[in-house]
Amino acid sequence: MNISSINPANGRLLKTYQSHTAAEAKAKIDQTHTAWQSYRETSFNNRAEFLKNASGILSERKQELAELMALEMGKPINQGIAEIEKCAGVCDFYAENAARFLANEEVKTEAGKSYVTFKPVGVILAVMPWNFPFWQVFRFLSPALMAGNCAVLKHASNVPGCALAIEEIIKDSGFPEFVFQSLLVDSKAVDTILENEYITAVTLTGSVAAGKKVAEKAGSLLKKMVLELGGSDAYIVLEDADLELAAETCVTSRLLNGGQSCICAKRFIVVEKVQEDFLKRVKQKMADQTMGDPLSESTDIGPQARNDLRDELHKQVLESIEKGAICILGGEIPAGDGAFYPPSILTSVKKGMPAYDEELFGPVASVITVRDEQEAIRVANDTVFGLGACVFSNDVERAERLAAEKLEAGSCFVNAFVRSDPRLPFGGIKQSGFGRELGVYGIKEFVNIKTVYIK
């Protein structure tokens, strides 16, 4: 079986890769397990040296890696460069902090000595998506490697070049051979890989459906998992908000990566008193975006990653319109080649419409008008998802209270768009998944939290 890389900007074949057979995948996992037997004994200083090297290589190759992303999944080149720089940053962060995060923790008991120590668990399987093909991998891989684990990657099938580029970076960084390998396999192979005795845990970022399937399998095998799934982030604009800031932030978040992000602003929940003014600003800003060749530095919006994804998004838009939503911008597939979809705005969005109930994975804003703060919170929480949320208000204490106490999500921001940061834990609740990545909490997801007691 072959894996084809297709340029979503024009539909042309970029390259065909020979996928790994089941026997080849098993052999690679065996190699990585063998590598772990010695890698687990390396010092934090040695691991940090390798990871610092990876950071330097990422910085050196950021232009070519950004071009690879643009070609394989349509990310605008400037956003691709920013993604690689963020990857370098997370490498530096864990290289500098992992030893402190995983230092033994003394606990006073009646024992002569008792403490908690954090030890690696083995080979982790990562099932990763195409939307941030480098960042999604490095945000799990950096802490995993610093904790003394090894890993194999089953990347999305439309970004095989990115998967192999990551393997090359790790190899060139000086890490021992086979501590990280990419498996070019179909998603149907994940169950078999999970059954491998040397796979001790799995981390997945992807759809709810994919997460449920992996969770069912991993659960049946009693293997630890972290899941980061979909999101339908609510951005609440209260009557005392700075509307220019709110509009700029909402548009930036909604259109980042062509709207193909779990933590994009997806539902704009606006108090009716300021709805007209806010919407006017948002419409102008979205209309001003330049859609085109992702390799051009002047492009704001590239193509969607695949034609089928673009078509599914359009189907959700049309169904929402059929049920009463009003499209005031975009909403039509442009003529010509490529999986392009324009920045679009749906208003009069109500419960029962895809634009209200489902995740729209593309550059479509769902505008929901509410009477007041109380209704805004109710609507924001009226979702199966719980990844991120945001509140805009000039009364920062009020907004902080809502973010900290009322909104049901893993990350709640005030007057700024939701984003992941190596210093802060990231993850969701409800059907957005469970477990955390990044920060001190992320590195402790895949370690044996071991009690040592000496009488």
Secondary structure, DSSP 8 states (H G I E B T S, - for coil): -EEEEE-TTT--EEEEEE---HHHHHHHHHHHHHHHHHHTTS-HHHHHHHHHHHHHHHHHTHHHHHHHHHHHH---HHHHHHHHHHHHHHHHHHHHHHHHHTS-EE---SSSEEEEEEEE--EEEEE--SSSTTHHHHHHHHHHHHTT-EEEEE--TT-HHHHHHHHHHHHHTT--TTSEEE----GGGHHHHHHSTTEEEEEEES-HHHHHHHHHHHHHTT-EEEEE----EEEEE-TTS-HHHHHHHHHHHHHGGGG--TTSEEEEEEEHHHHHHHHHHHHHHHHT--BS-TTSTT-SB---S-HHHHHHHHHHHHHHHHTT-EEEE--S--SSSS-----EEEES--TTSHHHHS---SSEEEEEEESSHHHHHHHHH-SS--SEEEEE-S-HHHHHHIIIII--SSEEEESS-----TTS-B--SGGGEES-BSHHHHHTTTEEEEEEEE-
